[in-house]
Amino acid sequence: MTEHIPSAPGPSTPLKTSYTYHSPTPTASGPYILGVDEAGRGPVLGPLVYGVAYCPVAYQEKMEELGFADSKTLKANTRSALLDSLSSDPPNLGWSVRVLSPQAISSGMMRRPPTNLNRQSEEATVLLIREVLEKGIELSEVYVDALGNTTTYEKYLSSVFPGINFTVTTKADSKFKIVGAASVAAKVTRDACVEGWYFEESEGKAEVPWSSQLGSGYPSDPNTVAWLKTAIDRVFGFPNIVRFSWTTVKVILEKSAHPVKWTDEGQASLIKAFESGKGLDKDRCAVTKDLHIRSVDTF
């Protein structure tokens, strides 16, 4: 992919945090329909990208003629051409993407309590719809590709955005052209992010120490697994393109990385010293009691 995709980071720009991109806001009269889809839910490499596309209800017949479909069924050059089409009529067509960085995905999944991938996906969808509404776009119908239980998710979105009719269904990108357009926006953005990935870990080095032959990014791809095995640093793990919360990565780290021994392993007395006390010493551990440390709430 040689041309610059406006929704992807620029050259030599690392993807450190999640971000949102919006195309120019359409000016045609509403109400509008909007479609939601994602790209990159399963891969162990790169971001997860949620996309939305929207147009006036009166523009639906024109949308049928543009050739949008499930992005996975289209060739890369066709997807790029369709993204150009999506950007070719600013008064009537708008699109946005939410790019969830690999670091954000893994940090969310590994925090306590965890924010699982479904929840992160819901948050990205809600954020995109809310920001489109904040632009003054009147939405009457929203079509969403299935996430979990379709009925439950549909009720949830309807409760967040009362007054909008939601349809959550499987293969929505094949059933509704506006969802196919969202699918294209998400897929082209993700591909551009991965293909143009800038390894911030290589800054200051004469050459990038990792191969650019990443494979598809899916954990079932032998080329991706082979890349992971060669990309590991036994002390520091993997570069930031890797989702370190994925089981595939955890297995490789356990087998190939240096083992880590925590200072409290096997030291039950040390752990017990920091446990909260009981009775009059409730909320005070043994360490604070022995050192006569008390919390101060008045001066």
Secondary structure, 3 states (H helix, E strand, C coil): CCCCCCCCCCCCCCCCCCEEEECCCCCCCCCEEEEEEEECCCCCECCEEEEEEEEEHHHHHHHHCCCCCCHHHCCHHHHHHHHHHHCCCCCCCEEEEEEECHHHHHHHHHCCCCCCHHHHHHHHHHHHHHHHHHCCCCEEEEEEECCCCHHHHHHHHHHHCCCCEEEEECCHHHHCHHHHHHHHHHHHHHHHHHHCCCCHHHCCCCCCCCCCCCCCCCCCCHHHHHHHHHHCECCCECCCCECCCCHHHHHHHHHHCCCCCCCCCCCHHHHHHCCEECHHHECCEHHHHHCCCCCCCCC
